[in-house]
Amino acid sequence: MSSIATSPDVDAAPSTDVDVTPGERLGVLFEQLSELTGQRNAIDGRIVDIVAEIDSAGLWGATGARSVTALVAWKTGASRGNAAAIASVAHRLEAFPRCAQGMREGRLSLDQVGVIAARASDGSDAHYAQLAEVATVSQLCTAIKLEPRPDPGTRPDPQPAITKTSDGAFDFWRITLPHVESATFEAALQSHRDALTAEWKHDRDGGGAAPDKADWSTGQPPMPTTIDAFMRLVETGWDGEVQRRPHGQRTNVVVHLDVDQKIGALHLGPLLPESERQYLTCDATCEVWFTRDGEVIGSGRTTRTISRRLRRALEHRNPTCAVPGCGATRGLHAHHIRHWEDGGETELNNLVLLCPYHHRLHHRGVITITGLASHLVVTDSDGEELSPGSLARPPSGPPPSVAPCPGPTGERADWWWYDPFQPQAPPET
């Protein structure tokens, strides 16, 4: 092996020797890259073996993790995608022994074997072990797509759905409806837009052309848009529901405001720009939270139920499940750290949010939650404390002794001459 892998004192910076050409220096760097890549592949192979043992023995369930993927992401500090690749290879280790051995020997990368383990058919180990020696990850994906697939039959009909995505500036909603419900929604939207348009014209006595955008010189706002009609539809429906439910809540937008630093944020949402913060706080209904020593005052021993106000304080303090390694944010349960029946109070320092999975595990005795909310201690069934950090630490041994990995050839694939893997037909009985 080269000195860069065995001696930490070697300066790996580019050489300034005038006698070394850029091509020669690039060759030296490529050699070092191949050696380190081979070692990394071999390390990934060992990690896969460890995860496979954890998976096959069912040991991950004792940690409180939701899945093997979640455990790997938690304990290795890997992204969800890399953790899923490790878990998929570990789960199908017996189906792809040659590919896994190529990774242990440093010849194949985790990404290459991960794509094969996630998508390739059973019995294709030898085929893809040979192809992966020269093919990139994208070429392997294409090769797997060319496999003949069994007829999936009739596909299920698409189901109605509402999904939401976000970026730094906007939220994006996508609504999928059957034609009949879509027509009803469109008619309601058009009805509210017509009403807004009629109000707009009435305020101007029906005169003047409708500007496409606000005319600041005349002070005229633009004609109401579909967005205005949609927001009116939401507000009207919500406020109408309040008339039927006396304890309902009007269409309030909850904002957390730091009056000292003048910082505002939507509840479970992003920070607000100064203009939007001032707009919302100019004429808004306030929800007062009484605090003591910086903590929101709860109900003490008066009741075990968590009020809406206390629930919001919990969500604002920590919007995810309190168990280390779990990032669940939906359907969380408010949990008394010291149980109510044992004298625990319904106060913020005795409450945490848990996902339903970990809430059940706690009450079954699989995990234990003690301490205060600010210094929470979560232990597994063996009494070992669960740490929110990964297990990464400096290596104590030498790197794996494997051959350098040159990587794929980089040639353009000519799929016209490629023979896809053909799954074997099941034996006739």
N, C-alpha and C positions, 0 to 999 in steps of 0.2 A: 504494500500500500504506500501511497505517497506521504510525504511528511506532513501535509496539511491535516490529515486525519489523525495523526499520532502525536504531533507536537503543537501545543497551543501558542508557542513563541514564534511561529513562522509568520512573517508578514505576508498576508495574502493580497496586498494592494498591487495594482498593475505595475509592472516593471518599468523603470525609466531608462533602462539600458538602451543606448542608441543602436547597439548591434542587433537587438531583437526586433524583428519585423512584426507588424500587427498580426499577420497570419500565424507566426510562431507563437506569439503570446496567446492568441485565441486557441491554438491547439492545446497549450498547457492548461488554460482555464477549462476547456472541454474535458480534459482528462480528470481534473479535479471534480468537475460537475458529475461526470459518470461515476466516479468512485463514491461520492456522497449520495448520489441517487440510488446506487445499489445498496448502500448501507441503510438508507431510509426505507427502501422497499422491504429489506429484511426485517427491520424493526416493525414495520406495519404488519408483516407476516406473523411476528411473534404476538403483537397486540391482538390480531384476529384469533390466534390460537387461545389466548387467555379469555377473550370474549366468548369464544365457542364453548369453553369449559363452563363459564358462568351461565351461558344460555342453556346448555344441555342439562346441567344439574339444577336449574331453576334457582340459582343463588341470588339472582337480581331481585327477586320478590322480597327478600329480607331487608333490602336497603330502603324500601319505600318508593323506589322509582316506578314510574308508570309502565316502562317498557325497557327492553335492552337498549334500544336507540337512545332513550332519555338518559339511561345510566352512562352510556359511553360519552354522550355529549357533556354530561355533568362532570365525570371523573377525569376526562382527558382534556376538557376545555375546547373540544372540537365544535365546529359548526354542526347544525342539524343535518346538513347534507353529507358531510364526511362521516358523522356518526352513523347515519343510515347505511352508508356504503360498508362500513366495518361490520355492522350488525347483519346486513344481508349476506356478506361473504361468510361470516361465522355461522349463520343459520344453514347455509348450503355447502358447508365445508366438505361433507362426505360426497356430495354430487359433483364437485369440481376439485378433486385431489391434485391433478396435474397443474391446474392454474394456481392453486394455493401453494404448491411446492415451488412453482416459478417465482412467486412473490417471496417466499422464504429464502430462496437463493439469490434474490436481488434482481432477477431478470424482468419481472413484471411489476407494475405499480398497482397500488390499491385502487386507483380510479379505473384502470383497465379491468382488473378482476371484479371490481364492484359492479361495473356495467354488465359483465357476463353473468355474475351471480344473480343480479336483479331481474334480468330479462331473458336469458338464454334458456333453451329447452333442456330437459333432462337427457343425459346421454351425449351431450355435445362437448364434454370436457376436453377430449383429445383434439377435436376440431379447432376450438377457440384457443387452446393452449399453444398450438402451432401458429395460428393467425396473430395472436397478441404479441408474438416476438417481433413483428414488423409493422403492426397496425397501430394507429393512434386511437384515442378514445372515441373520437367522432367517427372514424372508420369502423370501429367495432360496433358502434350503435347502428350504423347503416347495414352492416353485415347481419346483425341480429334481426333488423326489420325485414330483411329479405328471406328470413326463414318462412316456410309455408306454415300457416296457422290454421287450426281447425275452424270450421264455420261457427261463428259465435251465436248463430241463430238470430232471432228477432231481438233487436235492441229495445230496452225499456223506454217507454215514452218519457220525454223530459218533464221534470216536475217543477211546479211553481217555486220560485226562490227569490230572495232578496239578499244581495251580497254587497259588501262595502270594502273598499280599499282606500288608502290615504297616501298622500305625500306631504311635503313640507308646507304646502299652501292650501290644498283642497282635499275634501273627501269625495270619493267617487262611488255612487250607488248604481247598481245594476239590478233591474227588476225584470223577472221572467214570469209571464202570466199566460194562461190559455186565452184564446181569442175572445171568448165571451167575457171573461173577467177583464181583459184588456180593454174591450169596448166600453164596459161600465166605468173603468178608471178614466178612460179618455173623455167620456161624456161628462163625468164629474169635474175633471180638470177644465174642460172647455166651459162648463157652466160657471165656475168660479172666475175664469178669465173674462167671460162676458160681463159678469157682475163688476169686476174691477175696472173693466173698460168703460162701462156705463157710469161708474162713479167718477172716473177720470174725466169723461166728457162733461158730466154734470158740474164738476168743479170749475170748468172752463166755459160753461154755457154752450157747449157743443161747437165752439168756434176754434179755428186754427188747425193747422195740420199737425199730426202726431209726430214728434221728433223720434228718430231711431235711438237717440241717446240724450242724456240730460243736456239742456241748453243753459249753461251757467250765466249767459248774458241776460236772458229773460227770466231765469229762475224756474223754468218749466221742467218738471221731472219727465222721464220718458214714458211711453205707453207701457202699461203693465205687461209683463212677459209670462211665459209658461212657468218659470220658476216662482214668480209672485203668486200665480194661481195655485201651484203645488203647496207652497207654504201656507196659503190661506185654507186650502183643503185640510191640511194637517191640523192647523189651529182650530178650525171649526169643528172637526171631528172630536178632537181632544176636549175642547171646552163644552161640547154637547154631552160628552160622557160625564163631565163633572156634574151636570144638572141631574143625572140619574144616580150618581154616587156621591152622597154628601161629604164623604171623607176623601174624595178624589183630590187631585192636585191639578192646578191650572198649568198651562204650557210654560213652565218656568225653565229657564236655562241656568244651571247651577255653575257659579264661578267662584273660585277660591282666590281671595284678594289679600295680599300682604300690604297693609296700609302704610307701613314704614318704608318699605323699599319700592312701593308702587309697582308690584308685579302681580299680574292676574293670569289665571290658567283655568280652562274649562275643567269641570269635574271629569276625571279619568281621560282628559284630553290634553291638547298642546297648550303651550304658553300663548297668550294673546298679545298681538301688537298693541302699542300704546293707544292708537286711534280706536281700536275695537274695545279695549278695556274701558276707555273713557266713555264710549258710546253706551256700553252696557250698564255702567255705574252711574250714568247721568240721571236716569229715571227707571229704577229697578226696585223690585220687591226684595227685601233682605230676609235672610234666614239667620237668626242670631244664634251663635254657639257660645254658651257659657264655658269658661275655662278656669282651671285652678292650677297654678304652677305650669302653665303652658299646655295642660292636658284638658281635652274636652270633658266636661262633667257628664257622667252617665246617669244610670238609675240606681246605683248601689244595690241594695238587697230588695228594693221595692218590687222589681219584676225581673224575670230572666230573659224576657224578649228584648230584642235589640230594635230600638226605634229607627226611623228613617234617618234622622239626624246623626245618630251614633254610627249607623251603617256607612253614611257618607264619610264620616271622619275616619273610619277604618279603611275604606277604599282609598282615601286621599293619602293616608300614612303609608300604606303598602298595598298596591293594587293587585298583587299576585299571591298565590298560595304560599304560606309561611314555611313549608317544608323545603329545605335546601335542595336545589336541583330541579324543582318543579316550577315552571313558569306559567301555570294555568291562570287565566284571568276571567273565565266565564263560569257562571253557576257556582260561585264560591259560597261557603257556609261560614257564618260567624260562630266561632267556637270559644267557650269559656276555658281558659288555660287551667284554672282551678275550677272544677265543675261546680255548677250551681248547687247541686244537692250536697256538696261538701263545704258549702259556705262561701263559694266564690261570688264576687260581685260583678254586676253588669257595668263595668267601667272599662275605659279604653286600655289601661295597662293590664287588664285581665282578659282581653279579647284579641283574637287573631282571626284572619281569614284562611280557611282551608278549602281545597277542592273536595268534591264528594268522595273521590277515591281515597285520599289521605285521611279524610275525616272518619271514614269507616275503618281504615287500618288502625287509627289511633284507638277507637273504642273497642276494637277487637284485641288490642294489646300488642299489635305488631310493631308500632312505633310509639314512643312516649314523648310527650310535650310538657316541659316544665319551665319554671322561671317566669320572669316578667316579659311582656311583649317587647320591651326594648332590649332585653338580654335573653332571648329565647334559646332553649337547649332542646334539640330534637335528637333522640337516640333510637337505635334499632332494637330488634328483639334480643341482641346479645349485650346491650348496654353501651355499644360504641356510638359516640357522638357523630352525627352527620354534619359534615363541613360543607359550606357553600362553595368552596374553591375546588379546583381540580387537584389531581394527585401528582401533577408534574413536579419534578425535582431534578437537580443536576445528576447526570449518570455517574454510577459508582464503578462501572466496569468499562473495558475497552469496547469500541464499536464492533459490530458484526464483521467477521472475516469472510467477505463474499467478493466475487468478481465484480469489476465495474460494470455498470449498466449503460450501454450505449443508447438505449431508447429506441423508439420506432425509426424506420429508415427515412421517413419524411417523403416518400414517393407518393405521387398522385395515384389513387386507386382506380383501376379500370374495371368497373363492375360488370362490364359485358362478358369478361372471361372468368368471373368469380362464380364458384359453385357453392351455393348456400348449403348450410347443414340441413340434412333431410331426417326428420324424426322417424324412428323405426315404428312401423305399424304394430299395434298390439297383437300378440299371438292369438291365433284362432283356437277356440275351445272345441 
